[in-house]
Amino acid sequence: MNEPDVAVDEALPAPRPMPHGLDPDGLTVGVEEEFLLVNARTRRVASQAPSVLAAAADRLPGLRPELTRFQLEVATATCRTAEELHRQLRTARGTLTAVAREHGLRLAATGSPVLGRVTPPPLTDHPRYEALIGQYGALADALSLCGYHVHVGMPGREYAVQVSNHLRPWLPVLLAISANSPFWDERDTGHASWRYLLWSRWPSAGPPPRFASPAHYDSAVRTLLHTGAALDAGMTYWDIRLSAVHPTIEVRVCDAPATVDEALLLALLTRALVATALAATEPAPAIPQHALRAALWRSARDGLEGMGVDAVEREVLPMRELTQRLVEHARPALEATGDLAVCTELLDAVLRRNSGAARQRRAFCRRQRLTDVVDLLTAQTAGATALT
């Protein structure tokens, strides 16, 4: 029998203590990065992913196709240290950049395309993607979007549900730090993360509910499947979900980060939040879905440079202040892993030089040319520039 939904003010049981021998400071982490391909001459998105995939398959483990032929995805192996993850992120971007160049292309880490026609998208040849069009129609027009997914190893599904509940308040802050998609359809959308808002139109997307147990989580997924809101479990597009393939929790709220350093920062902050959640002794705060969605919209609009919402207290505050609250919240976990110094340095750099979205707009404002935005993106992706 399905479990009833949990009311927002209903008390959940206290978190279960971590199993004996689990080291919360040694949690594994891995990421999935999505990229766009652009023509090196025109800077428009290029539907040549199959060629790049074929050429790079033997050089880069974890490389795979995405929903459209504009996109590629690469997954790191399971990592335990910041140094290991950083090395894999750099290797993946470097290899893909080199292969793309061999095909007259460039690699762009951005949440949304800047130049070129993207609707309807050129779907990757797969029956599942054809079924998406049949079931969801024009919703599929927004498939040419790139996100960043962080996987953190879990000792069990009960702990993963506990972590999901505790991470919900921090989703708006992670989104703001990653915001990197202000342009769509060759114009400025007025939002720092247009990707997030487009993706949230899917009926199985957005912030996850507050779950009482793994059975409650499974019941919610069955509802998505039964109603047709999802074709399969892989279409559980919540911002946090229990992986159906790996023993991990997957945090999916972020735009594709512009640089390797930003990708590393987001992964380390996410792992620290997960470790903090596992160490919690009190139930997660009860945040109504409407309040959390409002906070996420504000982050998607303002990004890192504007105002944000403390989803627990319902306060509107500068997002920069909320990022500092996140670091303080996760400080014990960051100290335990030795990641506090590197996270502080990387976050300070982003705060000083501004978010990916702000940098895109700054590049455009210099000469009012979208090609300059693409040039910035491809240079940042390849590591040819710092956070400028």
Backbone hydrogen bonds in HBPLUS format (Angstrom, degrees):
<---DONOR---> <-ACCEPTOR-->    atom                        ^
c    i                          cat <-CA-CA->   ^        H-A-AA   ^      H-
h    n   atom  resd res      DA  || num        DHA   H-A  angle D-A-AA Bond
n    s   type  num  typ     dist DA aas  dist angle  dist       angle   num
A0010-GLU N   A0007-ALA O   3.03 MM   3  5.13 162.8  2.06 108.2 113.3     1
A0022-LEU N   A0019-PRO O   3.11 MM   3  5.81 166.8  2.13 140.9 141.8     2
A0026-GLY N   A0023-ASP O   3.01 MM   3  5.45 166.1  2.03 117.3 121.8     3
A0153-GLY N   A0028-THR O   3.09 MM 125  5.13 155.9  2.15 125.3 132.3     4
A0029-VAL N   A0079-CYS O   2.84 MM  50  5.23 156.4  1.90 145.1 152.2     5
A0079-CYS N   A0029-VAL O   2.82 MM  50  5.23 155.8  1.87 142.6 150.8     6
A0030-GLY N   A0151-HIS O   2.94 MM 121  5.14 150.2  2.03 145.4 150.8     7
A0151-HIS N   A0030-GLY O   2.72 MM 121  5.14 176.1  1.73 165.8 165.8     8
A0076-THR N   A0031-VAL O   2.97 MM  45  5.67 160.3  2.01 161.8 168.3     9
A0032-GLU N   A0149-HIS O   2.85 MM 117  5.10 148.7  1.95 146.6 155.2    10
A0149-HIS N   A0032-GLU O   3.05 MM 117  5.10 166.3  2.07 148.3 151.5    11
A0033-GLU N   A0074-VAL O   2.95 MM  41  5.50 168.1  1.96 158.1 156.5    12
A0074-VAL N   A0033-GLU O   2.97 MM  41  5.50 156.0  2.03 153.1 160.5    13
A0035-PHE N   A0072-LEU O   2.89 MM  37  5.35 160.9  1.92 153.5 158.5    14
A0072-LEU N   A0035-PHE O   3.08 MM  37  5.35 147.3  2.19 139.7 145.3    15
A0036-LEU N   A0108-ALA O   2.99 MM  72  5.15 173.3  2.00 151.4 153.6    16
A0108-ALA N   A0036-LEU O   2.89 MM  72  5.15 163.5  1.92 155.8 156.7    17
A0037-LEU N   A0070-PHE O   2.89 MM  33  5.60 142.8  2.02 159.3 170.1    18
A0046-ALA N   A0037-LEU O   2.86 MM   9  5.52 160.6  1.90 134.2 135.5    19
A0038-VAL N   A0106-ARG O   3.00 MM  68  5.30 162.4  2.03 148.8 153.0    20
A0106-ARG N   A0038-VAL O   2.82 MM  68  5.30 147.6  1.93 152.6 160.8    21
A0039-ASN N   A0044-ARG O   2.76 MM   5  5.49 161.0  1.80 158.4 159.0    22
A0043-ARG N   A0039-ASN O   2.77 MM   4  4.84 143.3  1.91 135.9 145.2    23
A0040-ALA N   A0104-GLY O   3.10 MM  64  5.67 171.2  2.10 138.7 136.8    24
A0045-VAL N   A0115-LEU O   3.09 MM  70  6.39 157.0  2.15 143.3 142.8    25
A0051-SER N   A0048-GLN O   3.17 MM   3  5.64 125.0  2.49 110.5 122.5    26
A0052-VAL N   A0048-GLN O   3.34 MM   4  6.70 162.5  2.37 154.7 159.5    27
A0049-ALA N   A0069-ARG O   3.04 MM  20  4.98 155.2  2.10 149.2 149.3    28
A0053-LEU N   A0049-ALA O   2.82 MM   4  5.94 166.0  1.84 165.7 170.0    29
A0054-ALA N   A0050-PRO O   3.04 MM   4  6.15 159.9  2.08 144.1 148.9    30
A0055-ALA N   A0051-SER O   3.08 MM   4  6.27 155.2  2.15 144.0 150.7    31
A0056-ALA N   A0052-VAL O   2.91 MM   4  5.99 146.6  2.03 149.2 157.7    32
A0057-ALA N   A0053-LEU O   2.99 MM   4  5.68 125.4  2.30 144.9 154.2    33
A0059-ARG N   A0056-ALA O   2.91 MM   3  5.18 143.4  2.05 109.9 121.6    34
A0060-LEU N   A0056-ALA O   3.11 MM   4  6.11 135.9  2.31 164.1 175.1    35
A0075-ALA N   A0062-GLY O   2.95 MM  13  4.71 151.1  2.03 114.6 123.4    36
A0064-ARG N   A0073-GLU O   2.85 MM   9  5.44 154.7  1.91 165.4 166.6    37
A0073-GLU N   A0064-ARG O   3.06 MM   9  5.44 153.7  2.13 170.0 168.9    38
A0124-THR N   A0067-LEU O   2.89 MM  57  5.62 169.8  1.90 134.8 135.4    39
A0071-GLN N   A0068-THR O   3.26 MM   3  5.69 164.0  2.29 110.4 115.1    40
A0069-ARG N   A0122-PRO O   2.77 MM  53  5.73 159.1  1.81 172.5 178.9    41
A0085-LEU N   A0081-THR O   3.13 MM   4  6.40 164.8  2.15 151.0 154.8    42
A0086-HIS N   A0082-ALA O   2.85 MM   4  5.96 164.4  1.88 152.4 157.3    43
A0087-ARG N   A0083-GLU O   3.03 MM   4  6.15 157.5  2.08 144.8 150.5    44
A0088-GLN N   A0084-GLU O   3.13 MM   4  6.39 157.1  2.18 146.2 151.9    45
A0089-LEU N   A0085-LEU O   2.94 MM   4  6.18 159.7  1.98 155.3 161.0    46
A0090-ARG N   A0086-HIS O   3.03 MM   4  6.22 161.9  2.07 150.3 154.7    47
A0091-THR N   A0087-ARG O   2.97 MM   4  6.13 159.0  2.01 146.8 152.9    48
A0092-ALA N   A0088-GLN O   3.00 MM   4  6.12 165.3  2.02 149.6 153.0    49
A0093-ARG N   A0089-LEU O   3.16 MM   4  6.33 171.4  2.16 150.3 152.5    50
A0094-GLY N   A0090-ARG O   2.90 MM   4  5.95 159.5  1.95 148.1 154.8    51
A0095-THR N   A0091-THR O   2.90 MM   4  6.00 163.4  1.93 152.2 156.4    52
A0096-LEU N   A0092-ALA O   3.04 MM   4  6.16 172.4  2.04 153.5 155.8    53
A0097-THR N   A0093-ARG O   2.92 MM   4  5.93 154.7  1.99 144.6 152.0    54
A0098-ALA N   A0094-GLY O   3.10 MM   4  6.24 157.0  2.15 143.2 148.9    55
A0099-VAL N   A0095-THR O   3.01 MM   4  6.29 163.1  2.04 153.7 158.1    56
A0100-ALA N   A0096-LEU O   2.88 MM   4  5.95 162.3  1.91 147.7 153.3    57
A0101-ARG N   A0097-THR O   3.04 MM   4  6.18 154.3  2.11 142.4 149.1    58
A0102-GLU N   A0098-ALA O   3.22 MM   4  6.54 145.9  2.34 141.9 150.2    59
A0102-GLU N   A0099-VAL O   3.11 MM   3  5.16 121.9  2.46  96.1 110.5    60
A0103-HIS N   A0100-ALA O   2.95 MM   3  5.26 146.2  2.07 106.3 116.8    61
A0105-LEU N   A0100-ALA O   2.86 MM   5  4.80 153.0  1.94 139.5 137.9    62
A0104-GLY N   A0101-ARG O   3.10 MM   3  5.08 163.8  2.12 112.4 111.9    63
A0111-GLY N   A0180-ASN O   3.07 MM  69  5.58 166.8  2.09 133.3 134.5    64
A0146-CYS N   A0111-GLY O   2.96 MM  35  4.56 164.1  1.99 119.7 124.7    65
A0129-TYR N   A0126-HIS O   3.06 MM   3  5.50 122.7  2.40 110.1 123.1    66
A0130-GLU N   A0126-HIS O   3.19 MM   4  6.54 153.0  2.26 153.2 161.4    67
A0131-ALA N   A0127-PRO O   2.93 MM   4  6.19 147.3  2.04 145.1 154.2    68
A0132-LEU N   A0128-ARG O   3.08 MM   4  6.45 137.5  2.26 138.3 149.6    69
A0133-ILE N   A0129-TYR O   3.42 MM   4  6.79 152.7  2.50 142.3 146.6    70
A0134-GLY N   A0130-GLU O   3.19 MM   4  6.55 160.8  2.23 146.6 151.6    71
A0135-GLN N   A0131-ALA O   2.93 MM   4  6.10 151.7  2.01 150.6 157.3    72
A0136-TYR N   A0132-LEU O   2.82 MM   4  5.73 164.9  1.84 154.1 158.7    73
A0137-GLY N   A0133-ILE O   2.94 MM   4  4.87 141.9  2.08 132.0 133.8    74
A0139-LEU N   A0136-TYR O   3.11 MM   3  5.64 159.5  2.16 142.3 139.4    75
A0140-ALA N   A0137-GLY O   3.07 MM   3  6.08 160.4  2.11 128.2 131.3    76
A0141-ASP N   A0138-ALA O   2.94 MM   3  5.26 161.4  1.98 110.0 116.2    77
A0142-ALA N   A0139-LEU O   3.28 MM   3  6.19 170.1  2.29 121.7 123.9    78
A0143-LEU N   A0140-ALA O   3.19 MM   3  5.38 141.3  2.34 122.8 118.1    79
A0256-ALA N   A0146-CYS O   3.14 MM 110  5.51 136.1  2.34 136.7 126.1    80
A0148-TYR N   A0254-CYS O   3.17 MM 106  5.39 139.1  2.35 139.0 136.1    81
A0150-VAL N   A0251-VAL O   2.98 MM 101  5.19 162.2  2.01 147.3 149.5    82
A0251-VAL N   A0150-VAL O   2.86 MM 101  5.19 164.1  1.88 150.9 153.8    83
A0152-VAL N   A0249-ILE O   3.00 MM  97  5.51 157.1  2.06 152.2 159.4    84
A0249-ILE N   A0152-VAL O   2.98 MM  97  5.51 154.2  2.05 149.7 154.6    85
A0154-MET N   A0247-PRO O   2.92 MM  93  5.77 161.5  1.96 153.2 148.3    86
A0160-ALA N   A0156-GLY O   3.11 MM   4  6.42 148.3  2.22 142.7 152.4    87
A0161-VAL N   A0157-ARG O   3.00 MM   4  6.26 154.9  2.06 151.8 155.9    88
A0162-GLN N   A0158-GLU O   3.23 MM   4  6.47 156.2  2.29 138.7 145.0    89
A0163-VAL N   A0159-TYR O   2.89 MM   4  6.17 155.9  1.95 149.9 156.3    90
A0164-SER N   A0160-ALA O   2.91 MM   4  6.16 160.4  1.95 148.9 154.1    91
A0165-ASN N   A0161-VAL O   3.11 MM   4  6.37 163.4  2.13 152.4 155.4    92
A0166-HIS N   A0162-GLN O   3.17 MM   4  6.44 156.1  2.23 145.9 152.2    93
A0167-LEU N   A0163-VAL O   2.87 MM   4  6.06 139.7  2.03 153.1 165.0    94
A0168-ARG N   A0164-SER O   3.25 MM   4  6.34 134.2  2.47 146.5 155.5    95
A0170-TRP N   A0167-LEU O   2.91 MM   3  5.46 142.6  2.06 119.4 130.3    96
A0171-LEU N   A0168-ARG O   3.29 MM   3  5.53 163.6  2.32 110.6 115.4    97
A0173-VAL N   A0170-TRP O   3.16 MM   3  5.40 124.5  2.48 103.3 116.8    98
A0174-LEU N   A0170-TRP O   3.12 MM   4  6.43 166.1  2.14 161.2 164.6    99
A0175-LEU N   A0171-LEU O   2.98 MM   4  6.15 160.8  2.02 155.2 160.7   100
A0176-ALA N   A0172-PRO O   3.06 MM   4  6.21 157.1  2.11 139.4 145.2   101
A0177-ILE N   A0173-VAL O   3.03 MM   4  6.30 161.7  2.06 154.6 158.7   102
A0178-SER N   A0174-LEU O   3.14 MM   4  6.31 151.8  2.23 144.1 151.4   103
A0179-ALA N   A0175-LEU O   2.98 MM   4  5.93 121.4  2.33 144.9 160.0   104
A0179-ALA N   A0176-ALA O   3.33 MM   3  5.13 146.4  2.45  95.5 104.7   105
A0357-ALA N   A0179-ALA O   2.98 MM 178  5.72 139.4  2.15 142.1 133.6   106
A0181-SER N   A0192-ALA O   3.02 MM  11  5.84 163.2  2.05 161.4 157.8   107
A0194-TRP N   A0181-SER O   2.92 MM  13  5.50 165.3  1.94 134.7 139.3   108
A0189-THR N   A0182-PRO O   2.88 MM   7  5.77 179.4  1.88 174.0 174.2   109
A0184-TRP N   A0187-ARG O   3.01 MM   3  5.62 157.1  2.06 156.8 161.9   110
A0187-ARG N   A0184-TRP O   3.16 MM   3  5.62 138.5  2.34 108.5 118.1   111
A0192-ALA N   A0300-ALA O   2.78 MM 108  5.51 122.9  2.11 138.5 156.1   112
A0192-ALA N   A0301-ARG O   3.14 MM 109  5.21 134.8  2.36 102.9 115.9   113
A0193-SER N   A0300-ALA O   2.83 MM 107  4.59 159.3  1.87 142.7 142.1   114
A0198-LEU N   A0194-TRP O   2.98 MM   4  6.24 165.2  2.00 161.2 165.3   115
A0199-TRP N   A0195-ARG O   2.89 MM   4  5.99 169.4  1.90 157.5 160.9   116
A0200-SER N   A0196-TYR O   2.93 MM   4  6.00 143.9  2.06 141.1 151.0   117
A0201-ARG N   A0198-LEU O   3.18 MM   3  5.66 162.7  2.22 111.1 116.4   118
A0202-TRP N   A0199-TRP O   3.18 MM   3  6.04 167.4  2.20 122.8 125.9   119
A0205-ALA N   A0202-TRP O   3.11 MM   3  5.30 164.0  2.13 118.9 118.5   120
A0237-TYR N   A0204-SER O   3.02 MM  33  5.34 120.6  2.38 121.4 135.1   121
A0239-ASP N   A0206-GLY O   2.84 MM  33  5.67 147.8  1.95 141.7 145.2   122
A0217-TYR N   A0213-SER O   3.06 MM   4  6.43 154.6  2.13 147.6 154.6   123
A0218-ASP N   A0214-PRO O   2.86 MM   4  6.14 165.0  1.89 154.4 157.7   124
A0219-SER N   A0215-ALA O   2.92 MM   4  6.09 148.6  2.02 142.1 150.9   125
A0220-ALA N   A0216-HIS O   3.05 MM   4  6.35 151.9  2.14 146.0 152.5   126
A0220-ALA N   A0217-TYR O   3.09 MM   3  5.21 117.3  2.50  97.3 112.1   127
A0221-VAL N   A0217-TYR O   3.05 MM   4  6.44 154.8  2.12 151.8 158.8   128
A0222-ARG N   A0218-ASP O   2.92 MM   4  6.17 157.3  1.97 147.9 154.3   129
A0223-THR N   A0219-SER O   3.02 MM   4  6.31 144.9  2.15 142.1 151.4   130
A0224-LEU N   A0220-ALA O   3.18 MM   4  6.55 153.3  2.26 144.6 150.6   131
A0225-LEU N   A0221-VAL O   3.07 MM   4  6.41 157.3  2.12 151.4 157.4   132
A0226-HIS N   A0222-ARG O   2.78 MM   4  5.91 165.4  1.80 153.3 157.7   133
A0227-THR N   A0223-THR O   3.02 MM   4  6.03 159.0  2.06 149.3 153.7   134
A0229-ALA N   A0224-LEU O   2.89 MM   5  4.83 117.5  2.28 150.0 157.8   135
A0230-ALA N   A0224-LEU O   3.11 MM   6  5.33 133.4  2.34 128.7 120.9   136
A0228-GLY N   A0225-LEU O   3.22 MM   3  5.18 145.2  2.35  97.2 107.2   137
A0235-MET N   A0232-ASP O   2.94 MM   3  5.57 160.7  1.97 117.4 123.8   138
A0236-THR N   A0233-ALA O   3.04 MM   3  5.50 150.8  2.13 119.3 119.0   139
A0237-TYR N   A0235-MET O   2.95 MM   2  5.36 111.8  2.43 110.9  93.3   140
A0252-ARG N   A0239-ASP O   2.63 MM  13  4.70 166.9  1.64 144.2 148.3   141
A0241-ARG N   A0250-GLU O   2.94 MM   9  5.36 156.6  2.00 148.5 156.3   142
A0250-GLU N   A0241-ARG O   2.86 MM   9  5.36 175.6  1.86 170.7 171.5   143
A0243-SER N   A0248-THR O   3.19 MM   5  5.69 160.7  2.23 144.6 149.3   144
A0263-ALA N   A0259-THR O   3.04 MM   4  6.31 153.8  2.12 145.8 153.5   145
A0264-LEU N   A0260-VAL O   2.89 MM   4  6.18 157.8  1.94 154.3 160.0   146
A0265-LEU N   A0261-ASP O   2.94 MM   4  6.17 162.6  1.97 148.8 153.5   147
A0266-LEU N   A0262-GLU O   3.04 MM   4  6.22 169.0  2.05 151.3 152.9   148
A0267-ALA N   A0263-ALA O   3.17 MM   4  6.33 157.6  2.22 145.2 151.2   149
A0268-LEU N   A0264-LEU O   2.98 MM   4  6.19 165.5  2.00 158.8 162.4   150
A0269-LEU N   A0265-LEU O   2.93 MM   4  6.11 163.9  1.96 156.2 160.9   151
A0270-THR N   A0266-LEU O   3.00 MM   4  6.04 156.7  2.05 141.1 147.8   152
A0271-ARG N   A0267-ALA O   2.97 MM   4  6.21 162.4  2.00 149.4 153.9   153
A0272-ALA N   A0268-LEU O   3.00 MM   4  6.18 156.3  2.06 145.3 151.8   154
A0273-LEU N   A0269-LEU O   2.94 MM   4  6.21 152.7  2.01 148.1 155.4   155
A0274-VAL N   A0270-THR O   2.97 MM   4  6.25 153.2  2.04 150.2 157.6   156
A0275-ALA N   A0271-ARG O   2.94 MM   4  6.23 162.6  1.97 151.7 155.8   157
A0276-THR N   A0272-ALA O   2.93 MM   4  6.11 153.9  2.00 144.8 152.2   158
A0277-ALA N   A0273-LEU O   2.93 MM   4  6.13 151.0  2.01 142.7 150.5   159
A0278-LEU N   A0274-VAL O   2.95 MM   4  6.26 153.3  2.03 151.3 158.5   160
A0279-ALA N   A0275-ALA O   3.14 MM   4  6.37 136.1  2.34 138.2 149.3   161
A0279-ALA N   A0276-THR O   3.21 MM   3  5.17 129.8  2.48  92.4 105.5   162
A0280-ALA N   A0277-ALA O   3.15 MM   3  5.12 159.2  2.20 102.0 108.4   163
A0291-ALA N   A0288-PRO O   3.10 MM   3  5.35 121.6  2.46 101.9 116.0   164
A0292-LEU N   A0288-PRO O   3.08 MM   4  6.42 159.5  2.13 156.3 162.3   165
A0293-ARG N   A0289-GLN O   2.90 MM   4  6.07 160.9  1.93 153.8 159.1   166
A0294-ALA N   A0290-HIS O   3.03 MM   4  6.14 150.7  2.11 138.0 145.9   167
A0295-ALA N   A0291-ALA O   3.05 MM   4  6.30 154.3  2.11 143.2 149.7   168
A0296-LEU N   A0292-LEU O   2.95 MM   4  6.20 153.6  2.02 147.5 154.8   169
A0297-TRP N   A0293-ARG O   2.88 MM   4  6.14 154.6  1.95 146.9 153.7   170
A0298-ARG N   A0294-ALA O   3.03 MM   4  6.30 159.4  2.07 146.6 151.9   171
A0299-SER N   A0295-ALA O   3.07 MM   4  6.35 153.2  2.15 143.3 150.4   172
A0300-ALA N   A0296-LEU O   2.87 MM   4  6.12 156.3  1.93 148.5 155.4   173
A0301-ARG N   A0297-TRP O   2.87 MM   4  6.14 145.9  1.99 150.8 160.2   174
A0302-ASP N   A0298-ARG O   2.87 MM   4  5.94 170.0  1.88 156.3 157.0   175
A0303-GLY N   A0299-SER O   2.76 MM   4  4.94 144.2  1.88 128.8 140.0   176
A0319-MET N   A0306-GLY O   2.96 MM  13  6.01 176.7  1.96 149.7 150.7   177
A0308-GLY N   A0317-LEU O   2.60 MM   9  5.38 172.0  1.61 170.6 171.9   178
A0317-LEU N   A0308-GLY O   2.85 MM   9  5.38 149.6  1.95 141.9 151.1   179
A0310-ASP N   A0315-GLU O   2.80 MM   5  5.12 160.4  1.83 154.3 159.7   180
A0314-ARG N   A0310-ASP O   2.66 MM   4  5.27 132.1  1.88 155.0 167.6   181
A0321-GLU N   A0318-PRO O   2.95 MM   3  5.42 131.3  2.19 108.9 121.1   182
A0322-LEU N   A0318-PRO O   3.28 MM   4  6.75 150.2  2.38 144.1 152.6   183
A0322-LEU N   A0319-MET O   3.00 MM   3  4.91 113.7  2.45  92.6 109.1   184
A0323-THR N   A0319-MET O   2.91 MM   4  6.26 145.7  2.03 152.2 161.7   185
A0324-GLN N   A0320-ARG O   3.28 MM   4  6.55 149.6  2.38 138.1 145.1   186
A0325-ARG N   A0321-GLU O   3.05 MM   4  6.41 146.8  2.17 142.9 152.4   187
A0326-LEU N   A0322-LEU O   3.01 MM   4  6.30 148.5  2.12 142.6 150.4   188
A0327-VAL N   A0323-THR O   3.11 MM   4  6.45 160.4  2.15 147.1 151.2   189
A0328-GLU N   A0324-GLN O   2.97 MM   4  6.23 161.3  2.01 149.4 154.4   190
A0329-HIS N   A0325-ARG O   2.88 MM   4  6.03 155.3  1.94 146.4 153.5   191
A0330-ALA N   A0326-LEU O   2.98 MM   4  6.24 152.9  2.05 150.7 157.6   192
A0331-ARG N   A0327-VAL O   2.83 MM   4  5.65 104.2  2.41 138.7 156.7   193
A0331-ARG N   A0328-GLU O   3.32 MM   3  4.92 158.2  2.37  94.5 100.9   194
A0334-LEU N   A0330-ALA O   2.98 MM   4  6.20 160.6  2.02 157.6 163.9   195
A0335-GLU N   A0331-ARG O   2.83 MM   4  5.99 157.9  1.88 161.2 166.8   196
A0336-ALA N   A0332-PRO O   2.97 MM   4  6.13 152.6  2.05 142.0 149.6   197
A0337-THR N   A0333-ALA O   3.16 MM   4  6.41 148.9  2.26 146.6 153.1   198
A0339-ASP N   A0334-LEU O   2.86 MM   5  4.96 133.8  2.07 155.2 157.3   199
A0338-GLY N   A0335-GLU O   3.16 MM   3  4.99 143.3  2.30  94.6 105.6   200
A0343-CYS N   A0339-ASP O   2.95 MM   4  6.01 163.3  1.98 155.4 160.6   201
A0344-THR N   A0340-LEU O   2.89 MM   4  5.98 160.7  1.93 151.8 157.4   202
A0345-GLU N   A0341-ALA O   2.97 MM   4  6.14 161.1  2.01 148.7 153.9   203
A0346-LEU N   A0342-VAL O   2.91 MM   4  6.07 164.6  1.94 149.3 153.6   204
A0347-LEU N   A0343-CYS O   2.85 MM   4  5.89 163.4  1.88 149.5 154.6   205
A0348-ASP N   A0344-THR O   2.92 MM   4  5.95 158.3  1.97 144.0 150.6   206
A0349-ALA N   A0345-GLU O   3.07 MM   4  6.27 148.0  2.18 140.7 149.1   207
A0350-VAL N   A0346-LEU O   3.13 MM   4  6.45 155.1  2.19 146.4 152.1   208
A0351-LEU N   A0347-LEU O   2.91 MM   4  6.14 167.9  1.92 157.4 160.8   209
A0352-ARG N   A0348-ASP O   2.89 MM   4  5.97 145.2  2.01 141.1 150.7   210
A0353-ARG N   A0349-ALA O   2.92 MM   4  6.02 157.1  1.97 147.0 153.0   211
A0354-ASN N   A0350-VAL O   2.58 MM   4  5.13 127.1  1.85 144.7 154.5   212
A0359-ARG N   A0355-SER O   2.98 MM   4  6.24 155.9  2.04 151.2 158.2   213
A0360-GLN N   A0356-GLY O   2.96 MM   4  6.20 150.5  2.05 146.2 154.0   214
A0361-ARG N   A0357-ALA O   3.09 MM   4  6.41 162.6  2.12 150.6 154.6   215
A0362-ARG N   A0358-ALA O   2.92 MM   4  6.12 153.2  2.00 145.0 153.0   216
A0363-ALA N   A0359-ARG O   2.96 MM   4  6.16 154.2  2.03 145.8 151.9   217
A0364-PHE N   A0360-GLN O   3.08 MM   4  6.41 152.8  2.16 147.7 154.9   218
A0365-CYS N   A0361-ARG O   2.92 MM   4  6.13 159.9  1.96 152.3 157.6   219
A0368-GLN N   A0364-PHE O   2.59 MM   4  4.95 134.2  1.79 161.8 177.0   220
A0372-ASP N   A0369-ARG O   3.19 MM   3  5.54 138.9  2.36 102.6 112.4   221
A0373-VAL N   A0370-LEU O   3.02 MM   3  5.05 124.7  2.34  96.0 110.3   222
A0374-VAL N   A0370-LEU O   3.14 MM   4  6.57 158.0  2.19 152.4 156.9   223
A0375-ASP N   A0371-THR O   2.95 MM   4  6.17 156.2  2.01 145.4 152.3   224
A0376-LEU N   A0372-ASP O   3.02 MM   4  6.23 154.5  2.09 141.8 148.0   225
A0377-LEU N   A0373-VAL O   2.96 MM   4  6.27 164.2  1.99 152.1 156.2   226
A0378-THR N   A0374-VAL O   2.92 MM   4  6.15 168.4  1.93 158.9 160.6   227
A0379-ALA N   A0375-ASP O   3.05 MM   4  6.10 153.5  2.12 143.1 150.5   228
A0380-GLN N   A0376-LEU O   2.89 MM   4  6.10 163.5  1.92 157.2 161.6   229
A0381-THR N   A0377-LEU O   2.91 MM   4  6.08 160.0  1.95 149.5 155.4   230
A0382-ALA N   A0378-THR O   3.09 MM   4  6.18 156.5  2.15 140.1 145.5   231
A0384-ALA N   A0379-ALA O   2.90 MM   5  5.12 142.1  2.04 159.7 156.5   232
A0383-GLY N   A0380-GLN O   3.05 MM   3  4.99 145.6  2.17  96.9 107.6   233
A0388-THR N   A0386-ALA O   2.78 MM   2  5.57 123.5  2.10 114.6  97.4   234
